[in-house]
Amino acid sequence: MISIRNTVAAAAIAASMLGGGVAGAILYGATVIPAAAATNPSPTPAAGTPTTPFVSNEAAAHEATESAAREAQENAGQVPTVP
């Protein structure tokens, strides 16, 4: 008799744990899916494109040390790629 009672109690505990796990998974899924669908990923800039406009260093000391090709790129508003 005690053996049957222990078996029934163990089965009830196992069933309640299983039911709680299923209910928790359903509630978790119901809150995560709408939140994931509502987020809009922000566009990322393409690789190699600057996020801020390039500003040339026009200091006299800097201008004296740079090459003509670099100065031409700076004057065109490009990020210099030559030394």
N, CA, C and O atoms as a DFTB+ gen file, in Angstrom:
332 C
 N C O
     1  1       0.816      -1.190       0.000
     2  2       0.000       0.000       0.000
     3  2       0.863       1.258       0.000
     4  3       0.581       2.214      -0.723
     5  1       1.928       1.251       0.826
     6  2       2.806       2.417       0.891
     7  2       3.547       2.553      -0.438
     8  3       3.791       3.671      -0.891
     9  1       3.896       1.468      -1.050
    10  2       4.593       1.477      -2.321
    11  2       3.722       2.104      -3.417
    12  3       4.216       2.873      -4.241
    13  1       2.453       1.779      -3.424
    14  2       1.540       2.349      -4.427
    15  2       1.369       3.848      -4.181
    16  3       1.326       4.630      -5.131
    17  1       1.271       4.251      -2.918
    18  2       1.107       5.665      -2.591
    19  2       2.345       6.462      -3.024
    20  3       2.223       7.566      -3.554
    21  1       3.529       5.897      -2.795
    22  2       4.758       6.578      -3.218
    23  2       4.829       6.694      -4.749
    24  3       5.272       7.713      -5.278
    25  1       4.399       5.667      -5.434
    26  2       4.401       5.688      -6.896
    27  2       3.435       6.742      -7.429
    28  3       3.756       7.471      -8.368
    29  1       2.257       6.817      -6.826
    30  2       1.263       7.819      -7.244
    31  2       1.787       9.231      -6.950
    32  3       1.615      10.133      -7.770
    33  1       2.415       9.425      -5.806
    34  2       2.963      10.739      -5.459
    35  2       4.080      11.117      -6.428
    36  3       4.140      12.262      -6.877
    37  1       4.953      10.190      -6.755
    38  2       6.040      10.464      -7.698
    39  2       5.491      10.783      -9.077
    40  3       6.011      11.668      -9.756
    41  1       4.457      10.083      -9.500
    42  2       3.841      10.349     -10.799
    43  2       3.192      11.723     -10.820
    44  3       3.263      12.426     -11.828
    45  1       2.557      12.116      -9.712
    46  2       1.926      13.436      -9.636
    47  2       2.981      14.539      -9.685
    48  3       2.787      15.558     -10.347
    49  1       4.086      14.337      -8.990
    50  2       5.163      15.336      -8.999
    51  2       5.766      15.443     -10.403
    52  3       6.017      16.546     -10.890
    53  1       5.995      14.311     -11.044
    54  2       6.563      14.325     -12.386
    55  2       5.613      14.994     -13.380
    56  3       6.055      15.758     -14.238
    57  1       4.334      14.718     -13.273
    58  2       3.349      15.315     -14.176
    59  2       3.255      16.822     -13.962
    60  3       3.121      17.575     -14.927
    61  1       3.325      17.269     -12.708
    62  2       3.253      18.704     -12.460
    63  2       4.510      19.413     -12.954
    64  3       4.439      20.536     -13.454
    65  1       5.650      18.761     -12.814
    66  2       6.880      19.361     -13.343
    67  2       6.832      19.455     -14.865
    68  3       7.222      20.473     -15.437
    69  1       6.364      18.418     -15.511
    70  2       6.243      18.422     -16.955
    71  2       5.249      19.486     -17.417
    72  3       5.518      20.237     -18.355
    73  1       4.115      19.537     -16.756
    74  2       3.103      20.554     -17.104
    75  2       3.625      21.970     -16.877
    76  3       3.364      22.863     -17.683
    77  1       4.350      22.178     -15.802
    78  2       4.930      23.499     -15.549
    79  2       5.972      23.879     -16.588
    80  3       6.050      25.035     -17.005
    81  1       6.765      22.911     -17.001
    82  2       7.762      23.184     -18.037
    83  2       7.125      23.550     -19.363
    84  3       7.584      24.462     -20.051
    85  1       6.058      22.830     -19.724
    86  2       5.353      23.131     -20.972
    87  2       4.701      24.506     -20.891
    88  3       4.788      25.289     -21.837
    89  1       4.050      24.804     -19.771
    90  2       3.406      26.113     -19.603
    91  2       4.442      27.236     -19.635
    92  3       4.199      28.283     -20.236
    93  1       5.580      27.031     -19.003
    94  2       6.638      28.045     -19.027
    95  2       7.174      28.272     -20.421
    96  3       7.421      29.414     -20.809
    97  1       7.359      27.203     -21.185
    98  2       7.855      27.336     -22.555
    99  2       6.856      28.081     -23.427
   100  3       7.244      28.894     -24.266
   101  1       5.589      27.811     -23.235
   102  2       4.562      28.506     -24.021
   103  2       4.541      29.991     -23.679
   104  3       4.486      30.834     -24.575
   105  1       4.584      30.315     -22.390
   106  2       4.586      31.722     -21.987
   107  2       5.848      32.432     -22.448
   108  3       5.780      33.585     -22.874
   109  1       6.980      31.783     -22.376
   110  2       8.238      32.374     -22.825
   111  2       8.190      32.637     -24.332
   112  3       8.586      33.707     -24.795
   113  1       7.710      31.668     -25.079
   114  2       7.606      31.835     -26.526
   115  2       6.628      32.930     -26.905
   116  3       6.849      33.649     -27.879
   117  1       5.554      33.063     -26.150
   118  2       4.557      34.087     -26.448
   119  2       5.099      35.487     -26.200
   120  3       4.625      36.438     -26.822
   121  1       6.077      35.645     -25.310
   122  2       6.633      36.968     -25.043
   123  2       7.846      37.263     -25.900
   124  3       8.116      38.431     -26.183
   125  1       8.589      36.252     -26.326
   126  2       9.815      36.476     -27.096
   127  2       9.518      36.699     -28.575
   128  3      10.134      37.568     -29.191
   129  1       8.613      35.957     -29.150
   130  2       8.358      36.050     -30.587
   131  2       7.842      37.435     -30.991
   132  3       8.363      37.996     -31.954
   133  1       6.848      38.017     -30.310
   134  2       6.425      39.368     -30.705
   135  2       7.524      40.414     -30.493
   136  3       7.638      41.357     -31.275
   137  1       8.327      40.253     -29.446
   138  2       9.400      41.210     -29.207
   139  2      10.454      41.120     -30.304
   140  3      10.989      42.143     -30.729
   141  1      10.752      39.932     -30.758
   142  2      11.746      39.764     -31.824
   143  2      11.207      40.285     -33.150
   144  3      11.963      40.831     -33.953
   145  1       9.915      40.123     -33.385
   146  2       9.326      40.589     -34.635
   147  2       9.206      42.109     -34.656
   148  3       9.196      42.708     -35.731
   149  1       9.115      42.741     -33.494
   150  2       8.928      44.185     -33.428
   151  2      10.224      44.959     -33.605
   152  3      10.183      46.152     -33.909
   153  1      11.361      44.326     -33.425
   154  2      12.620      45.055     -33.537
   155  2      13.008      45.186     -34.994
   156  3      12.954      44.219     -35.754
   157  1      13.399      46.383     -35.374
   158  2      13.870      46.648     -36.728
   159  2      15.365      46.873     -36.654
   160  3      15.807      47.831     -36.020
   161  1      16.144      46.035     -37.271
   162  2      17.588      46.236     -37.218
   163  2      17.965      47.514     -37.957
   164  3      17.454      47.787     -39.043
   165  1      18.856      48.287     -37.364
   166  2      19.281      49.522     -38.009
   167  2      20.273      49.181     -39.114
   168  3      21.100      48.284     -38.952
   169  1      20.195      49.879     -40.215
   170  2      21.130      49.568     -41.303
   171  2      22.545      49.944     -40.913
   172  3      22.783      50.978     -40.289
   173  1      23.467      49.096     -41.288
   174  2      24.870      49.370     -40.994
   175  2      25.524      49.928     -42.241
   176  3      25.200      49.509     -43.352
   177  1      26.435      50.860     -42.074
   178  2      27.099      51.406     -43.257
   179  2      27.949      50.337     -43.941
   180  3      28.464      49.427     -43.291
   181  1      28.085      50.457     -45.227
   182  2      28.881      49.497     -45.985
   183  2      30.340      49.598     -45.567
   184  3      30.807      50.651     -45.135
   185  1      31.036      48.506     -45.701
   186  2      32.443      48.481     -45.316
   187  2      33.226      49.465     -46.166
   188  3      33.050      49.526     -47.383
   189  1      34.077      50.222     -45.529
   190  2      34.910      51.162     -46.243
   191  2      34.320      52.553     -46.381
   192  3      35.012      53.479     -46.804
   193  1      33.043      52.716     -46.028
   194  2      32.453      54.047     -46.112
   195  2      32.555      54.716     -44.750
   196  3      32.166      54.128     -43.741
   197  1      33.071      55.928     -44.710
   198  2      33.213      56.608     -43.428
   199  2      31.853      57.027     -42.883
   200  3      30.941      57.352     -43.643
   201  1      31.730      57.016     -41.572
   202  2      30.465      57.417     -40.961
   203  2      30.387      58.927     -40.785
   204  3      29.294      59.471     -40.630
   205  1      31.523      59.611     -40.806
   206  2      31.540      61.067     -40.724
   207  2      32.294      61.596     -41.945
   208  3      33.170      60.912     -42.472
   209  1      31.964      62.793     -42.393
   210  2      32.656      63.321     -43.566
   211  2      34.131      63.588     -43.276
   212  3      34.503      63.946     -42.158
   213  1      34.949      63.412     -44.285
   214  2      36.379      63.617     -44.136
   215  2      36.668      65.110     -44.091
   216  3      36.138      65.879     -44.892
   217  1      37.516      65.515     -43.145
   218  2      37.946      66.901     -43.026
   219  2      39.462      66.923     -43.179
   220  3      40.186      66.273     -42.424
   221  1      39.922      67.667     -44.150
   222  2      41.345      67.729     -44.448
   223  2      42.083      68.560     -43.404
   224  3      41.541      69.528     -42.869
   225  1      43.330      68.169     -43.118
   226  2      44.193      68.931     -42.224
   227  2      44.923      69.956     -43.079
   228  3      45.815      69.604     -43.849
   229  1      44.551      71.209     -42.946
   230  2      45.126      72.265     -43.780
   231  2      46.206      73.064     -43.057
   232  3      46.551      74.160     -43.497
   233  1      46.739      72.546     -41.970
   234  2      47.801      73.247     -41.250
   235  2      49.046      73.331     -42.131
   236  3      49.351      72.400     -42.876
   237  1      49.759      74.451     -42.040
   238  2      50.926      74.673     -42.900
   239  2      51.989      73.603     -42.693
   240  3      52.599      73.151     -43.662
   241  1      52.222      73.192     -41.457
   242  2      53.232      72.165     -41.183
   243  2      52.834      70.833     -41.808
   244  3      53.692      70.087     -42.280
   245  1      51.559      70.539     -41.814
   246  2      51.080      69.284     -42.403
   247  2      51.168      69.351     -43.929
   248  3      51.599      68.394     -44.572
   249  1      50.766      70.460     -44.492
   250  2      50.761      70.606     -45.940
   251  2      52.167      70.492     -46.517
   252  3      52.332      70.014     -47.639
   253  1      53.179      70.921     -45.775
   254  2      54.556      70.881     -46.281
   255  2      55.088      69.463     -46.398
   256  3      56.016      69.219     -47.170
   257  1      54.526      68.526     -45.653
   258  2      55.066      67.158     -45.639
   259  2      54.295      66.178     -46.504
   260  3      54.730      65.035     -46.645
   261  1      53.168      66.569     -47.093
   262  2      52.379      65.588     -47.828
   263  2      52.651      65.652     -49.324
   264  3      53.082      66.676     -49.855
   265  1      52.387      64.532     -49.989
   266  2      52.648      64.423     -51.420
   267  2      51.539      65.123     -52.214
   268  3      50.477      65.442     -51.679
   269  1      51.812      65.350     -53.493
   270  2      50.827      65.997     -54.363
   271  2      49.604      65.101     -54.550
   272  3      48.480      65.595     -54.633
   273  1      49.822      63.773     -54.617
   274  2      48.696      62.843     -54.791
   275  2      47.779      62.876     -53.567
   276  3      46.556      62.844     -53.702
   277  1      48.370      62.940     -52.382
   278  2      47.568      62.998     -51.157
   279  2      46.792      64.317     -51.104
   280  3      45.618      64.330     -50.735
   281  1      47.431      65.407     -51.466
   282  2      46.759      66.705     -51.462
   283  2      45.598      66.711     -52.449
   284  3      44.541      67.275     -52.167
   285  1      45.795      66.084     -53.606
   286  2      44.719      66.007     -54.602
   287  2      43.525      65.225     -54.058
   288  3      42.380      65.609     -54.294
   289  1      43.777      64.128     -53.328
   290  2      42.679      63.362     -52.736
   291  2      41.958      64.184     -51.673
   292  3      40.729      64.174     -51.608
   293  1      42.712      64.891     -50.845
   294  2      42.095      65.723     -49.809
   295  2      41.248      66.823     -50.445
   296  3      40.145      67.103     -49.976
   297  1      41.753      67.445     -51.503
   298  2      41.015      68.514     -52.168
   299  2      39.732      67.997     -52.833
   300  3      38.758      68.734     -52.985
   301  1      39.749      66.724     -53.223
   302  2      38.565      66.117     -53.838
   303  2      37.568      65.643     -52.774
   304  3      36.494      65.148     -53.115
   305  1      37.914      65.789     -51.491
   306  2      37.010      65.349     -50.427
   307  2      37.081      63.871     -50.143
   308  3      36.192      63.324     -49.491
   309  1      38.119      63.212     -50.618
   310  2      38.283      61.774     -50.412
   311  2      39.192      61.528     -49.218
   312  3      40.026      62.367     -48.878
   313  1      39.030      60.386     -48.593
   314  2      39.944      59.977     -47.539
   315  2      41.227      59.553     -48.216
   316  3      41.196      58.675     -49.078
   317  1      42.362      60.146     -47.856
   318  2      43.621      59.831     -48.539
   319  2      44.012      58.369     -48.384
   320  3      43.929      57.793     -47.299
   321  1      44.444      57.781     -49.505
   322  2      44.906      56.388     -49.492
   323  2      46.375      56.293     -49.840
   324  3      46.954      55.207     -49.799
   325  1      46.988      57.420     -50.184
   326  2      48.413      57.424     -50.505
   327  2      49.166      58.192     -49.429
   328  3      48.607      59.108     -48.826
   329  1      50.414      57.842     -49.178
   330  2      51.174      58.549     -48.139
   331  2      51.554      59.962     -48.526
   332  3      52.193      60.665     -47.743
